[in-house]
């Protein structure tokens, strides 16, 4: 439902404003997400110093043990699958 006497230019202006606003939010949300992931990773590695601690179940809260074990299995399988690909060097240093 449109307001009476609304022009296509006004509709298009609203559309472009909405698109620019979404792009602006997305840009800063991605920056925030990247910063948070870095901080969490840094704090995790500060607390758990052993190599590949992210693959050890006792590095996580025991309240969600099944979820933790499932996630570790998924990550481990993904690392094994990707590191076995001879054309993919991006993940080889995670190999265990």
N, CA, C and O atoms as a DFTB+ gen file, in Angstrom:
384 C
 N C O
     1  1       0.853      -1.167       0.000
     2  2       0.000       0.000       0.000
     3  2       0.905       1.239       0.000
     4  3       1.777       1.379       0.858
     5  1       0.694       2.108      -0.943
     6  2       1.497       3.316      -1.070
     7  2       0.692       4.537      -0.664
     8  3      -0.536       4.555      -0.750
     9  1       1.399       5.534      -0.228
    10  2       0.753       6.819       0.072
    11  2       0.330       7.435      -1.251
    12  3       1.053       7.367      -2.245
    13  1      -0.829       8.025      -1.247
    14  2      -1.347       8.638      -2.472
    15  2      -0.372       9.690      -2.992
    16  3       0.208      10.451      -2.218
    17  1      -0.201       9.720      -4.303
    18  2       0.680      10.651      -5.021
    19  2       2.163      10.333      -4.831
    20  3       3.015      11.183      -5.087
    21  1       2.470       9.137      -4.393
    22  2       3.866       8.719      -4.291
    23  2       4.419       8.511      -5.693
    24  3       3.764       7.932      -6.560
    25  1       5.632       8.994      -5.894
    26  2       6.243       8.849      -7.222
    27  2       7.220       7.682      -7.231
    28  3       7.682       7.220      -6.188
    29  1       7.515       7.227      -8.424
    30  2       8.489       6.137      -8.570
    31  2       9.868       6.590      -8.085
    32  3      10.635       5.775      -7.574
    33  1      10.186       7.850      -8.236
    34  2      11.465       8.388      -7.766
    35  2      11.566       8.297      -6.242
    36  3      12.628       7.988      -5.702
    37  1      10.455       8.570      -5.555
    38  2      10.457       8.463      -4.097
    39  2      10.624       7.013      -3.657
    40  3      11.340       6.727      -2.697
    41  1       9.970       6.114      -4.351
    42  2      10.111       4.688      -4.046
    43  2      11.542       4.244      -4.294
    44  3      12.122       3.525      -3.481
    45  1      12.114       4.670      -5.414
    46  2      13.491       4.302      -5.734
    47  2      14.458       4.907      -4.713
    48  3      15.426       4.253      -4.323
    49  1      14.214       6.119      -4.285
    50  2      15.074       6.750      -3.269
    51  2      15.030       5.972      -1.955
    52  3      16.056       5.775      -1.304
    53  1      13.840       5.535      -1.578
    54  2      13.705       4.727      -0.376
    55  2      14.450       3.404      -0.532
    56  3      15.118       2.947       0.395
    57  1      14.330       2.803      -1.694
    58  2      15.036       1.562      -1.986
    59  2      16.547       1.751      -1.887
    60  3      17.225       0.951      -1.243
    61  1      17.082       2.795      -2.513
    62  2      18.536       3.014      -2.476
    63  2      19.010       3.357      -1.066
    64  3      20.094       2.938      -0.661
    65  1      18.214       4.110      -0.319
    66  2      18.573       4.407       1.065
    67  2      18.651       3.124       1.875
    68  3      19.604       2.912       2.624
    69  1      17.647       2.270       1.723
    70  2      17.625       0.994       2.429
    71  2      18.841       0.148       2.066
    72  3      19.474      -0.437       2.946
    73  1      19.171       0.078       0.783
    74  2      20.326      -0.710       0.333
    75  2      21.622      -0.154       0.906
    76  3      22.461      -0.918       1.384
    77  1      21.798       1.153       0.867
    78  2      23.017       1.768       1.406
    79  2      23.120       1.568       2.914
    80  3      24.208       1.336       3.441
    81  1      21.993       1.658       3.603
    82  2      21.988       1.449       5.043
    83  2      22.355       0.004       5.388
    84  3      23.135      -0.234       6.310
    85  1      21.795      -0.959       4.652
    86  2      22.141      -2.374       4.871
    87  2      23.619      -2.619       4.603
    88  3      24.275      -3.330       5.365
    89  1      24.147      -2.043       3.535
    90  2      25.571      -2.217       3.216
    91  2      26.459      -1.609       4.292
    92  3      27.501      -2.167       4.633
    93  1      26.053      -0.487       4.813
    94  2      26.825       0.160       5.880
    95  2      26.821      -0.701       7.148
    96  3      27.867      -0.919       7.760
    97  1      25.646      -1.184       7.534
    98  2      25.562      -2.068       8.701
    99  2      26.378      -3.331       8.483
   100  3      27.108      -3.763       9.375
   101  1      26.259      -3.922       7.310
   102  2      26.998      -5.145       7.024
   103  2      28.507      -4.912       7.119
   104  3      29.232      -5.723       7.696
   105  1      28.964      -3.816       6.556
   106  2      30.397      -3.499       6.603
   107  2      30.902      -3.481       8.050
   108  3      31.913      -4.108       8.368
   109  1      30.199      -2.767       8.911
   110  2      30.664      -2.639      10.289
   111  2      30.394      -3.892      11.120
   112  3      31.133      -4.183      12.060
   113  1      29.354      -4.624      10.783
   114  2      29.135      -5.908      11.454
   115  2      30.253      -6.893      11.127
   116  3      30.693      -7.646      11.996
   117  1      30.708      -6.892       9.894
   118  2      31.807      -7.777       9.507
   119  2      33.110      -7.381      10.207
   120  3      33.880      -8.247      10.623
   121  1      33.352      -6.093      10.333
   122  2      34.538      -5.624      11.057
   123  2      34.450      -6.045      12.524
   124  3      35.426      -6.527      13.098
   125  1      33.272      -5.859      13.127
   126  2      33.065      -6.251      14.519
   127  2      33.230      -7.761      14.686
   128  3      33.887      -8.213      15.624
   129  1      32.636      -8.544      13.778
   130  2      32.738     -10.002      13.859
   131  2      34.195     -10.449      13.773
   132  3      34.625     -11.312      14.539
   133  1      34.944      -9.877      12.862
   134  2      36.350     -10.237      12.705
   135  2      37.138      -9.894      13.972
   136  3      37.990     -10.669      14.408
   137  1      36.856      -8.755      14.544
   138  2      37.532      -8.352      15.776
   139  2      37.202      -9.303      16.922
   140  3      38.087      -9.697      17.682
   141  1      35.932      -9.671      17.045
   142  2      35.522     -10.585      18.121
   143  2      36.144     -11.965      17.936
   144  3      36.597     -12.570      18.908
   145  1      36.172     -12.468      16.712
   146  2      36.785     -13.781      16.467
   147  2      38.263     -13.753      16.836
   148  3      38.775     -14.705      17.424
   149  1      38.941     -12.677      16.498
   150  2      40.361     -12.558      16.836
   151  2      40.567     -12.527      18.342
   152  3      41.471     -13.179      18.865
   153  1      39.731     -11.771      19.036
   154  2      39.864     -11.673      20.492
   155  2      39.576     -13.015      21.170
   156  3      40.295     -13.418      22.084
   157  1      38.530     -13.698      20.722
   158  2      38.194     -14.997      21.311
   159  2      39.328     -15.987      21.057
   160  3      39.724     -16.722      21.962
   161  1      39.849     -16.009      19.837
   162  2      40.950     -16.921      19.502
   163  2      42.186     -16.617      20.344
   164  3      42.855     -17.526      20.836
   165  1      42.477     -15.340      20.500
   166  2      43.643     -14.946      21.277
   167  2      43.492     -15.373      22.736
   168  3      44.415     -15.941      23.320
   169  1      42.333     -15.101      23.319
   170  2      42.108     -15.471      24.718
   171  2      42.118     -16.988      24.897
   172  3      42.644     -17.494      25.888
   173  1      41.546     -17.704      23.950
   174  2      41.540     -19.167      24.011
   175  2      42.973     -19.688      23.999
   176  3      43.332     -20.550      24.801
   177  1      43.793     -19.162      23.086
   178  2      45.170     -19.647      22.991
   179  2      46.021     -19.207      24.181
   180  3      47.018     -19.854      24.500
   181  1      45.641     -18.127      24.831
   182  2      46.320     -17.725      26.065
   183  2      46.062     -18.740      27.177
   184  3      46.969     -19.099      27.928
   185  1      44.825     -19.194      27.270
   186  2      44.435     -20.107      28.338
   187  2      44.861     -21.544      28.050
   188  3      45.288     -22.254      28.960
   189  1      44.750     -21.978      26.804
   190  2      45.068     -23.356      26.422
   191  2      46.269     -23.330      25.483
   192  3      46.128     -23.127      24.277
   193  1      47.438     -23.536      26.048
   194  2      48.682     -23.344      25.310
   195  2      49.146     -24.546      24.500
   196  3      50.004     -24.398      23.630
   197  1      48.602     -25.735      24.763
   198  2      49.059     -26.922      24.039
   199  2      48.631     -26.840      22.561
   200  3      47.594     -26.264      22.231
   201  1      49.452     -27.429      21.691
   202  2      49.126     -27.405      20.257
   203  2      47.766     -28.070      20.006
   204  3      47.430     -29.080      20.624
   205  1      47.010     -27.493      19.108
   206  2      45.701     -28.018      18.695
   207  2      44.727     -28.143      19.862
   208  3      43.909     -29.062      19.886
   209  1      44.805     -27.232      20.828
   210  2      43.908     -27.275      21.992
   211  2      42.447     -27.135      21.586
   212  3      41.558     -27.588      22.307
   213  1      42.195     -26.519      20.452
   214  2      40.815     -26.368      19.986
   215  2      40.195     -27.710      19.599
   216  3      38.983     -27.790      19.402
   217  1      41.009     -28.768      19.485
   218  2      40.507     -30.097      19.160
   219  2      40.430     -31.009      20.387
   220  3      40.154     -32.202      20.259
   221  1      40.671     -30.457      21.560
   222  2      40.615     -31.243      22.797
   223  2      39.319     -30.939      23.537
   224  3      39.005     -29.777      23.793
   225  1      38.571     -31.971      23.877
   226  2      37.266     -31.778      24.510
   227  2      37.371     -31.078      25.857
   228  3      36.458     -30.347      26.242
   229  1      38.477     -31.290      26.585
   230  2      38.592     -30.683      27.913
   231  2      38.970     -29.199      27.866
   232  3      39.160     -28.574      28.910
   233  1      39.077     -28.643      26.676
   234  2      39.294     -27.204      26.534
   235  2      37.977     -26.433      26.569
   236  3      37.974     -25.203      26.524
   237  1      36.870     -27.149      26.647
   238  2      35.555     -26.539      26.576
   239  2      34.735     -26.867      27.813
   240  3      35.098     -27.744      28.597
   241  1      33.649     -26.170      27.976
   242  2      32.724     -26.405      29.081
   243  2      32.110     -27.793      28.949
   244  3      31.720     -28.209      27.858
   245  1      32.030     -28.490      30.047
   246  2      31.492     -29.854      30.007
   247  2      29.967     -29.874      29.970
   248  3      29.380     -30.945      29.816
   249  1      29.318     -28.738      30.104
   250  2      27.853     -28.707      30.106
   251  2      27.272     -29.048      28.736
   252  3      26.130     -29.499      28.651
   253  1      28.022     -28.846      27.685
   254  2      27.560     -29.134      26.325
   255  2      28.462     -30.189      25.690
   256  3      28.822     -30.053      24.521
   257  1      28.825     -31.201      26.401
   258  2      29.833     -32.152      25.936
   259  2      29.481     -32.771      24.578
   260  3      30.354     -32.892      23.718
   261  1      28.238     -33.159      24.375
   262  2      27.861     -33.743      23.083
   263  2      28.049     -32.762      21.941
   264  3      28.559     -33.129      20.882
   265  1      27.642     -31.513      22.147
   266  2      27.827     -30.491      21.120
   267  2      29.308     -30.253      20.859
   268  3      29.730     -30.118      19.711
   269  1      30.089     -30.202      21.925
   270  2      31.533     -29.988      21.796
   271  2      32.166     -31.121      20.997
   272  3      32.942     -30.874      20.074
   273  1      31.838     -32.357      21.349
   274  2      32.411     -33.503      20.644
   275  2      31.995     -33.522      19.171
   276  3      32.806     -33.842      18.302
   277  1      30.752     -33.186      18.892
   278  2      30.302     -33.114      17.498
   279  2      31.049     -32.035      16.729
   280  3      31.474     -32.257      15.595
   281  1      31.209     -30.873      17.339
   282  2      31.920     -29.781      16.680
   283  2      33.382     -30.145      16.443
   284  3      33.914     -29.876      15.366
   285  1      34.038     -30.752      17.428
   286  2      35.437     -31.167      17.266
   287  2      35.553     -32.180      16.139
   288  3      36.496     -32.113      15.351
   289  1      34.619     -33.115      16.046
   290  2      34.643     -34.108      14.961
   291  2      34.498     -33.430      13.603
   292  3      35.204     -33.775      12.656
   293  1      33.592     -32.475      13.508
   294  2      33.395     -31.756      12.243
   295  2      34.654     -30.996      11.855
   296  3      35.099     -31.067      10.709
   297  1      35.229     -30.269      12.810
   298  2      36.448     -29.490      12.526
   299  2      37.587     -30.419      12.132
   300  3      38.290     -30.166      11.154
   301  1      37.768     -31.483      12.883
   302  2      38.850     -32.429      12.616
   303  2      38.701     -33.058      11.234
   304  3      39.674     -33.162      10.489
   305  1      37.490     -33.473      10.896
   306  2      37.251     -34.059       9.571
   307  2      37.494     -33.056       8.453
   308  3      38.048     -33.402       7.410
   309  1      37.081     -31.820       8.673
   310  2      37.291     -30.777       7.656
   311  2      38.783     -30.527       7.457
   312  3      39.246     -30.373       6.327
   313  1      39.533     -30.487       8.557
   314  2      40.983     -30.277       8.461
   315  2      41.628     -31.440       7.713
   316  3      42.445     -31.225       6.817
   317  1      41.269     -32.666       8.075
   318  2      41.845     -33.836       7.399
   319  2      41.511     -33.840       5.919
   320  3      42.370     -34.114       5.081
   321  1      40.261     -33.535       5.600
   322  2      39.832     -33.526       4.193
   323  2      40.567     -32.448       3.405
   324  3      41.081     -32.714       2.319
   325  1      40.618     -31.241       3.944
   326  2      41.261     -30.125       3.236
   327  2      42.779     -30.283       3.174
   328  3      43.392     -29.942       2.163
   329  1      43.393     -30.797       4.242
   330  2      44.855     -30.907       4.241
   331  2      45.333     -32.050       3.344
   332  3      46.499     -32.076       2.950
   333  1      44.454     -32.986       3.021
   334  2      44.840     -34.072       2.117
   335  2      44.761     -33.632       0.651
   336  3      45.292     -34.308      -0.230
   337  1      44.108     -32.517       0.395
   338  2      44.003     -31.983      -0.961
   339  2      45.335     -31.333      -1.333
   340  3      45.725     -30.326      -0.743
   341  1      46.017     -31.903      -2.296
   342  2      47.359     -31.426      -2.679
   343  2      47.337     -30.019      -3.261
   344  3      48.356     -29.328      -3.244
   345  1      46.192     -29.588      -3.774
   346  2      46.090     -28.256      -4.374
   347  2      45.701     -27.187      -3.361
   348  3      45.632     -26.007      -3.706
   349  1      45.448     -27.580      -2.127
   350  2      44.983     -26.631      -1.114
   351  2      46.017     -26.539       0.004
   352  3      46.053     -27.393       0.890
   353  1      46.858     -25.507      -0.035
   354  2      47.889     -25.316       0.985
   355  2      47.409     -24.429       2.136
   356  3      48.127     -24.257       3.121
   357  1      46.205     -23.866       2.020
   358  2      45.762     -22.881       2.993
   359  2      45.507     -23.446       4.369
   360  3      45.502     -22.687       5.339
   361  1      45.294     -24.738       4.502
   362  2      44.924     -25.318       5.788
   363  2      45.942     -26.339       6.290
   364  3      45.741     -26.929       7.352
   365  1      47.018     -26.558       5.561
   366  2      47.995     -27.596       5.914
   367  2      48.584     -27.400       7.298
   368  3      48.858     -28.386       7.983
   369  1      48.792     -26.162       7.737
   370  2      49.409     -25.949       9.055
   371  2      48.483     -26.327      10.203
   372  3      48.936     -26.413      11.345
   373  1      47.195     -26.556       9.934
   374  2      46.275     -27.025      10.971
   375  2      46.279     -28.541      11.099
   376  3      45.747     -29.092      12.063
   377  1      46.876     -29.205      10.130
   378  2      46.860     -30.672      10.098
   379  2      47.423     -31.278      11.370
   380  3      48.354     -30.751      11.979
   381  1      46.842     -32.383      11.747
   382  2      47.265     -33.048      12.979
   383  2      47.707     -34.453      12.686
   384  3      48.102     -35.179      13.598
